Amino acid sequence: MNSSSHLAAKSTPSSSAQPAQRGSAEPKGRPGTEGSCAWMSYAHGKLRERGSIDFPLFGVAVRLELDAQGAVDSANAVVTALQARPLRLKRFQEHVRGLVPGTAEFETGAAQAADAAHLQCHPMPNISGDDAWRREMVPVYVRRTILAASRGEGPMHHV
């Protein structure tokens, strides 16, 4: 089976002090208030059979919000093409919250979040592709997508 994957990512600084290459300023909340972040980034990973337009065999979306010190303040992840509807990864945030992207601790947290996703996700055998293989790809894609979001990579990347 010829398998292709893509990661899409976008990052958005919430203050004009951030480098321009990370996107246009889109503040979230007011500085110093709950719900504000210094930087927000998101990424989408997609497992598919062909490199051309194709339905996903598995998809994951990750959103990270960093505080002014560069640590993860808030995080969410959702997987698709496993069940009848998108599935939010439970307890995802607790694996990466408070960690600074680019550090060994963040890499460990990303791996722990990916392992937890593997335990939670059980693909239905209702789409093409081996459902056991799709399940084995869950931690791989979750980890890669977390790391892509943390680096602000995008818009599309082959993995």
C-alpha positions as a Markdown table, in Angstrom:
| # | Residue | x | y | z |
|---|---|---|---|---|
| 1 | Met | 0.0 | 0.0 | 0.0 |
| 2 | Asn | 1.4 | 3.4 | -1.0 |
| 3 | Ser | 0.8 | 5.6 | 2.0 |
| 4 | Ser | 1.2 | 9.4 | 2.0 |
| 5 | Ser | 0.8 | 11.8 | 4.8 |
| 6 | His | 0.6 | 15.5 | 5.2 |
| 7 | Leu | 0.9 | 17.9 | 8.1 |
| 8 | Ala | -0.6 | 21.3 | 7.9 |
| 9 | Ala | 0.2 | 23.9 | 10.5 |
| 10 | Lys | -0.4 | 27.6 | 11.2 |
| 11 | Ser | 0.8 | 29.7 | 14.0 |
| 12 | Thr | -0.5 | 33.0 | 15.1 |
| 13 | Pro | 1.3 | 35.4 | 17.5 |
| 14 | Ser | -0.9 | 37.4 | 19.8 |
| 15 | Ser | 1.5 | 40.3 | 20.2 |
| 16 | Ser | 3.4 | 42.4 | 17.7 |
| 17 | Ala | 6.6 | 41.4 | 19.4 |
| 18 | Gln | 6.5 | 38.0 | 17.7 |
| 19 | Pro | 8.3 | 37.5 | 14.4 |
| 20 | Ala | 6.3 | 38.2 | 11.2 |
| 21 | Gln | 7.0 | 34.8 | 9.7 |
| 22 | Arg | 4.7 | 33.2 | 12.3 |
| 23 | Gly | 1.6 | 34.8 | 10.8 |
| 24 | Ser | -0.5 | 37.9 | 11.4 |
| 25 | Ala | -1.4 | 39.2 | 14.8 |
| 26 | Glu | -4.6 | 37.8 | 16.2 |
| 27 | Pro | -4.9 | 38.5 | 19.9 |
| 28 | Lys | -6.8 | 36.0 | 22.0 |
| 29 | Gly | -8.2 | 37.9 | 25.0 |
| 30 | Arg | -6.6 | 40.9 | 26.6 |
| 31 | Pro | -3.0 | 40.6 | 27.8 |
| 32 | Gly | -3.0 | 39.8 | 31.5 |
| 33 | Thr | -6.5 | 38.3 | 31.6 |
| 34 | Glu | -7.5 | 34.7 | 31.7 |
| 35 | Gly | -7.9 | 33.4 | 28.2 |
| 36 | Ser | -5.1 | 35.4 | 26.8 |
| 37 | Cys | -2.0 | 33.8 | 25.2 |
| 38 | Ala | 1.2 | 35.1 | 23.8 |
| 39 | Trp | 1.2 | 32.7 | 20.8 |
| 40 | Met | -1.2 | 30.2 | 19.3 |
| 41 | Ser | -0.3 | 27.5 | 16.8 |
| 42 | Tyr | -2.2 | 24.6 | 15.3 |
| 43 | Ala | -1.4 | 21.8 | 12.9 |
| 44 | His | -3.3 | 19.0 | 11.1 |
| 45 | Gly | -1.9 | 15.6 | 10.2 |
| 46 | Lys | -3.5 | 13.4 | 7.6 |
| 47 | Leu | -2.8 | 9.7 | 6.8 |
| 48 | Arg | -3.9 | 8.7 | 3.3 |
| 49 | Glu | -3.2 | 6.1 | 0.7 |
| 50 | Arg | -2.2 | 8.4 | -2.1 |
| 51 | Gly | -0.4 | 11.7 | -2.4 |
| 52 | Ser | -3.2 | 13.2 | -4.5 |
| 53 | Ile | -6.5 | 14.3 | -3.1 |
| 54 | Asp | -7.8 | 11.4 | -1.0 |
| 55 | Phe | -10.0 | 10.7 | 1.9 |
| 56 | Pro | -8.1 | 10.4 | 5.2 |
| 57 | Leu | -7.5 | 7.0 | 6.8 |
| 58 | Phe | -6.7 | 9.0 | 9.9 |
| 59 | Gly | -6.5 | 12.7 | 10.8 |
| 60 | Val | -5.4 | 14.6 | 13.8 |
| 61 | Ala | -5.7 | 18.3 | 14.6 |
| 62 | Val | -3.7 | 19.9 | 17.4 |
| 63 | Arg | -3.9 | 23.4 | 18.9 |
| 64 | Leu | -1.3 | 24.8 | 21.3 |
| 65 | Glu | -1.5 | 28.1 | 23.1 |
| 66 | Leu | 1.8 | 29.4 | 24.7 |
| 67 | Asp | 2.1 | 31.9 | 27.6 |
| 68 | Ala | 4.4 | 34.8 | 27.6 |
| 69 | Gln | 7.3 | 32.6 | 28.9 |
| 70 | Gly | 6.8 | 30.2 | 26.0 |
| 71 | Ala | 5.3 | 27.3 | 27.9 |
| 72 | Val | 2.1 | 25.6 | 26.8 |
| 73 | Asp | -0.8 | 27.2 | 28.6 |
| 74 | Ser | -3.7 | 25.4 | 26.8 |
| 75 | Ala | -3.8 | 22.5 | 24.3 |
| 76 | Asn | -6.4 | 20.4 | 22.5 |
| 77 | Ala | -6.3 | 17.6 | 20.0 |
| 78 | Val | -9.1 | 15.9 | 17.9 |
| 79 | Val | -8.8 | 12.8 | 15.8 |
| 80 | Thr | -11.0 | 12.0 | 12.7 |
| 81 | Ala | -11.7 | 9.1 | 10.4 |
| 82 | Leu | -11.7 | 6.6 | 13.3 |
| 83 | Gln | -15.3 | 6.7 | 14.5 |
| 84 | Ala | -18.6 | 8.1 | 13.3 |
| 85 | Arg | -17.6 | 11.6 | 14.5 |
| 86 | Pro | -14.5 | 13.5 | 15.5 |
| 87 | Leu | -13.1 | 12.4 | 18.8 |
| 88 | Arg | -11.4 | 14.8 | 21.3 |
| 89 | Leu | -8.4 | 13.2 | 22.9 |
| 90 | Lys | -9.0 | 13.0 | 26.6 |
| 91 | Arg | -6.5 | 14.4 | 29.0 |
| 92 | Phe | -4.4 | 15.6 | 26.1 |
| 93 | Gln | -3.6 | 18.9 | 27.7 |
| 94 | Glu | -2.2 | 17.4 | 30.9 |
| 95 | His | 0.7 | 15.8 | 29.0 |
| 96 | Val | 2.0 | 19.1 | 27.5 |
| 97 | Arg | 0.7 | 21.9 | 29.7 |
| 98 | Gly | 3.5 | 23.9 | 31.4 |
| 99 | Leu | 6.2 | 22.5 | 29.0 |
| 100 | Val | 8.3 | 24.6 | 26.7 |
| 101 | Pro | 8.3 | 23.4 | 23.0 |
| 102 | Gly | 11.8 | 22.5 | 21.8 |
| 103 | Thr | 12.9 | 21.0 | 25.1 |
| 104 | Ala | 13.5 | 17.4 | 26.0 |
| 105 | Glu | 10.6 | 17.6 | 28.5 |
| 106 | Phe | 8.2 | 18.8 | 25.7 |
| 107 | Glu | 9.3 | 15.9 | 23.4 |
| 108 | Thr | 8.6 | 13.5 | 26.3 |
| 109 | Gly | 5.2 | 15.1 | 26.9 |
| 110 | Ala | 4.4 | 14.8 | 23.2 |
| 111 | Ala | 5.3 | 11.1 | 23.3 |
| 112 | Gln | 3.2 | 10.5 | 26.4 |
| 113 | Ala | 0.2 | 12.3 | 24.7 |
| 114 | Ala | 0.7 | 10.1 | 21.6 |
| 115 | Asp | 0.8 | 6.9 | 23.7 |
| 116 | Ala | -2.4 | 8.0 | 25.5 |
| 117 | Ala | -4.1 | 8.6 | 22.2 |
| 118 | His | -3.1 | 5.1 | 21.1 |
| 119 | Leu | -4.9 | 3.7 | 24.1 |
| 120 | Gln | -8.0 | 5.8 | 23.5 |
| 121 | Cys | -8.4 | 5.3 | 19.8 |
| 122 | His | -10.0 | 2.2 | 18.2 |
| 123 | Pro | -10.7 | 2.7 | 14.5 |
| 124 | Met | -13.9 | 1.2 | 13.1 |
| 125 | Pro | -13.3 | -1.1 | 10.1 |
| 126 | Asn | -15.7 | 0.8 | 7.9 |
| 127 | Ile | -13.3 | 2.6 | 5.6 |
| 128 | Ser | -10.6 | 1.3 | 3.4 |
| 129 | Gly | -7.3 | 0.3 | 4.9 |
| 130 | Asp | -6.4 | -2.1 | 7.6 |
| 131 | Asp | -8.0 | -0.8 | 10.9 |
| 132 | Ala | -5.2 | -2.4 | 13.0 |
| 133 | Trp | -2.6 | -0.6 | 10.9 |
| 134 | Arg | -4.5 | 2.7 | 11.2 |
| 135 | Arg | -4.5 | 2.3 | 15.0 |
| 136 | Glu | -0.8 | 1.8 | 15.0 |
| 137 | Met | -0.4 | 5.1 | 13.1 |
| 138 | Val | -2.3 | 7.0 | 15.8 |
| 139 | Pro | 0.7 | 7.7 | 18.1 |
| 140 | Val | 3.0 | 8.4 | 15.2 |
| 141 | Tyr | 0.7 | 11.0 | 13.7 |
| 142 | Val | -0.3 | 12.5 | 17.1 |
| 143 | Arg | 3.4 | 13.0 | 18.1 |
| 144 | Arg | 4.3 | 14.4 | 14.6 |
| 145 | Thr | 1.4 | 16.8 | 14.6 |
| 146 | Ile | 2.1 | 18.1 | 18.2 |
| 147 | Leu | 5.7 | 18.8 | 17.1 |
| 148 | Ala | 4.6 | 20.5 | 13.9 |
| 149 | Ala | 2.3 | 22.7 | 15.9 |
| 150 | Ser | 5.0 | 23.5 | 18.4 |
| 151 | Arg | 7.3 | 24.6 | 15.6 |
| 152 | Gly | 4.7 | 26.6 | 13.7 |
| 153 | Glu | 5.4 | 24.6 | 10.6 |
| 154 | Gly | 3.0 | 24.7 | 7.6 |
| 155 | Pro | 1.0 | 24.9 | 5.6 |
| 156 | Met | 1.6 | 21.4 | 4.2 |
| 157 | His | 4.4 | 18.9 | 4.9 |
| 158 | His | 5.0 | 15.4 | 3.7 |
| 159 | Val | 6.1 | 13.1 | 6.6 |
